[in-house]
Amino acid sequence: MELLDKLTILADAAKYDVACTSCGVGRKAVKGQLGDTMNAGICHSFSADGRCVTLLKVLYTNVCSYDCAYCINRRSNDVPRTTFSPRELADLVMGFYRRNYIEGLFLSSAVLKSPDYTTERMCEALHLLRESYGFRGYIHAKAIPGTSDDLLVRLGVLADRVSLNIELPSEKSLQLLAPEKGKSSTLGPMAFVRDGIKANYQDKQLSTIKRTKFVPAGQSTQMIVGASPESDYHILKLSSSLYQTMELRRVFFSAYIPVNTDPLLPSTTETPLLREHRLYQADWLMRFYEFNVDEIIEEDEPFLDPLVDPKCNWALRHIDQFPAEVNKVPYEMLLRIPGIGVLGARRIVQARRHRSIRFEDFKRLRIPLKRAKYFITCNGMYAKGVIFDPSSIYHQLSTETKKRRAKGVLDGQLQLLDV
Ligand code: SF4
């Protein structure tokens, strides 16, 4: 098979992995307009320092010995199959890099023969890149659950970021939909990588390599949302616990895309993108806004409201803490006001040192008032036209969401995801 054919198959097969999502949409160019997108191949992602980087997103192989019910690459599917050789993959990356198409590589894989067999080949490709070609660009590698410790060390020294996909939010669902994987085959290696980052594990066989820090960009995971019955409460609790115990940089949520017909899978043709979007918003609140998971969602109401974002939802459930007077409330409370982000809160704190803030100042401070206006006062005054009444606020916010949904805005929205 020609290399280009392999690339076409393996880049397309990688598009379901959401740890970098910007290539999830296919849109053709239109005369008189600018730009188009491909749903596979090169994607844009955001690194931890906020830079936007382009990555070649590809599988090493889509030949899989596992049969996960939800996956296009499962062994029982009749799809074109192929595998790179380590040299082919390394040459491809270098060719793209030299042409300035990409700044790095996002490498995942199906399970060819066994996790170790596959990981060895992935490591060979990365070793060629790092050692023979001196490639110092960014590499995000997926580690396959069940990979042995020695190979994890090698992978972790060669890659910048490693991720182990937890895939489904409970052991029960894993047993049902991905019986060859188990929670322990993911959590064990995840704990190993966590410990390795702290101890900076090294592989003696790779001692000649110049860049030897173990997983310098940390590790992440991915969960499929909607292929199994677990609630948002369950998913967020699990995410929160993974952040704490496994010290993950990111938990990615992947809305279930129905690509297979299987009695074990939900009978839907829809992809729950809005649900995925709300989960990312909740995740954002936990990571940057000092919210505890129990403040965001409760067990007796285990799904996030699709019509109102989780921060607004929290504010409406704690309406006694509002309106917040922007000239007085502490930074921690500014962070909890819907529509005010971390930067906005900092700008307010800075600005109010000099003089009190009025509604007219928000534009200059580059803080949108669209949602914030319902929850704040400036010098004791409400924004023009605002009626401080929870049910009226809910109605206005949910109407806004419905309008945006009708235009397809939320479904197509991309989160700023670091890779
Ligand atoms: S291991 Fe499962 S999820 Fe991964 S490629 Fe194979 S069938 Fe798909």
Boltz pocket constraint, residues with backbone or C-beta under 6 A from the ligand:
constraints:
  - pocket:
      binder: B
      contacts: [[A, 64], [A, 65], [A, 66], [A, 67], [A, 68], [A, 71], [A, 72], [A, 73], [A, 74], [A, 75], [A, 109], [A, 110], [A, 111], [A, 178]]
      max_distance: 6.0
